[in-house]
Amino acid sequence: MITRVYNKIVLIPLDNSPIKELGRYVRKHLRSILTPNECILRHSINNVKDDIATVEMAIAEANRPLSEEKYPAYENPKGSKKVIVHIVPTGVRASIGGYIADASPVTNLLASVADYCITNPNAVNAAVTTYMSQNVVYTEGHTLDNFFQNRVVLIPYAKKLNRIGLILDHGVNCDKIHRFCFQTAEMCRVAGGINISDIIITDEHVQSRSFQSESGAITGEIGKPLALIRAMERLLKNRSHEIDAFVVGTQISIPQGALDLYHAGKTPDPHGGLEAVISHMLSWRSGKMVAHGPLLYQEEIDDLLDRKLIDARATGEVIGSIGYLGCVMQGLSRAPKIHFLNVNAPERLNPDWLRLADVAVLVAPWNSLGGLPMLVAAERGIPIIAVKDNDTLLNVSRETLSFGDNVIEVENYLEAAALSKRIIEGGTPHLTEKERLLLLPEGFKIAEDTGMAIESLVRPVVPIEIFAKG
């Protein structure tokens, strides 16, 4: 069983590794430092200096050797779908996507030029609701990593809503917030028709805490991971029907003053990085889609409700301060199902399923390109569009990783949507200067066709008060 979840930092010399081999080189190096009892839940290159990459990891340790992971040894044929993957890494203070659902408009913009847009939950979670377009594929980070390693394909939501299992932290003085979570589930069931009848409270407080790593990114440790795993396994074993996805709510101890700095736009979401670790762990153990929403301590709720001046991007925090699970329940109700590929022989796949070969382009913040999906995209020649308007506190960019022509930098998501459209329609990602100048007006046209407010697609955010008439 899992005994602890902890963080580790590793320095890896890049040694002028070719781009096509960089991802494999990093993964091989990381595997070499693990014991048989350990598994990497989440990792990314969070700094590059003097050709030395700093890799930050969350590792699960068990009390016995873990089964060696096997990967399919075959390539899937090219599919007919045109898919964009939009990733906003969690816990790195992204200027778009670093707050509650403030990457929803740009995700929907990208989705408007593709058959599907796969994205991670933190990009579109909006406290009590979601604003995803129908063709946005809500996919948590562990499954995204498996997808890019060609271990799984995604079965997109069609008509049948997923059955949701709800896991709540026993927590400290949680009676009131538990009741609010039950009421949120009731709202989603009554108003949205979502099946959330499988609910369990952990048998002890999970005792998680978050902190900033050396890079400034938010990560953390799960004090009692077994409490979550036991709860999940009880739901899986004690039901006569299948649970398709898990919503998880836990209390997370954060550094003093972290919320003040976050709401002023100065630090990352103090919960976000550890939320990703929790969902990675449970998805790894269950093979299901998992997403997390924090259960705030009472003093944090009181503090949020008393606030008057906050960053416009953080307004969803106040609206959803009593609980953030409504958006997660809605997102997971339409999340794709996961199909693990046969590791022994090729299989015939439904043409409607989404596979890595369907990905036409990956879009991400310009200086946060060290995640596994970005490294794999570079290996496989999938164009990576790096958006300079989406800034993070990292420095892992086209230049620092020597990605060269594998990465195309654009100024904003309007240009990213226009370039994605060109690539999907068969054009080259490498444009002349004259063609680059056309991207912005083309992006404006795409945005106008969706009807979205242009102000939601760029930064800084224009405060809505300026539109008020006296």
C-alpha positions, 0 to 999 in steps of 0.5 A: 500500500502507499505509505507516503507521497513526497517531493523530490528535486533532481538536476539533469544535465541536458548534454545537448540532447537532441529535441527528438530524444529529450523527453525519453532522456529525461524519463529514463534518467528519472526512472533510474533514481527510483527504488522498486517501491516508488512511482512518479505521480507528477513531474516537470522541468521547472527551471533550466540554467547552464544546460542543467534542467531542474526537475520537480517531482511528486513521488508515491512510495509503497511498502512493497515493490510496485508493478512495473508499468507496461506500454503498448509497443505499437503505433495507432494509425492516424485518425480522422479527428482534428484535436487541439490540446490546451494545457495550463500547468497548475500552480505556476501563476499562469496569467491566463488559467492561474485563477478560477476558470479564467482560461475557459474563454481561450479554451473555448476559442481554440475549441471553435476551430477544432473537432475537440480541444482537450484541456486540464480541469484547472483551466475551466473549473469555475467554482460552482459551474463550468463554461466549457463548450460541448467539444472541450474534453475535460481530462485530468493530468495523470490521464493526459500524461498517459495519453501522450505516452500512448497508453490510453485513448479517450472516449469522448462524452456523447449522450450518457452522463458519467456516474460520479463518486464523491470523496470528502476529507474527514477534515477539521470541524467540517460538519458545515462544509460537508453539509454544503458539499452535500447540497452542492451535489443535490443541486447538480443532481436536481438541476443537472441530472448528474448521478452523484449517489456514491458518497463517502467521508474518509475515516481520518483527516487526510492532513495535506499541506502545500508549499512553494518549491525552489522554482516558486511553483506550488506543490505539497505533500499528502499527509495520509494518502491511505485515507483517500485510497481506502475511501476510493476502494470502498466506493469501488468495491461496495457498489453494484454499479460502476463509478466512472469518475471521482470528485475529491474534496480535501482540506489543504493547509497553506502557508500563512498569508498565501491567500493574500498574495494570491488574490493580489496576483503575486503568487500561484494558487496555494491549493492548485499544485497539491490538488494535481498531486491528489488527483494524479495519485487517485487516477493512477490507483483507480484508472478513473478520471479524478478531479479535486476541489479544496475544502477551505478551513472556516477561517479561510472562508470568513476571510474570503467573504470579508474581502473587498478588493481582489484581482478580477481573475480571483472573483470566482474564489469569493463566489465559491468560497464555501466549496468548489465542487460544483464545477468539478461535478459538472466537468467530470459528468462529461469527462471522457472515459479512459480506454487502456490500450492492449500492451501485447497486441494491436487492437481495432479502435472505434474511429470516434475515440481520441488518440495521440495520433489525432493531436494536430497542435498543442498550445501552452504558456510560452515559458512553461514547456517542461511538462511531459506532454510538451516533451512528447509533442516535441519528440513526435513533431507535433507543433507546439504553440507557445502563447507569450500573453500567458506568462508564468513564474517559470523560465522553461521556454523554446530558448532555454530548452533549445526547442527551435522550430518545434515551438512557434511563439505567438503573442496571444490566444487570438493568434494561437487560434488563427495559427491552430486553424491554419495547421488543422486545415493543412497549412504549415506552422512556419509562417512568413512575416507577412502571414504572421501579421495576418494572424491577429485579424484572423483571430479577431474574426474567429472570436467575433464568430463565437460571440465571446467578449474580447476582454476575456481573451487577453491580459491584463483584464479590464475591470468591469467597473469602467463600463458602468454608467454614472 
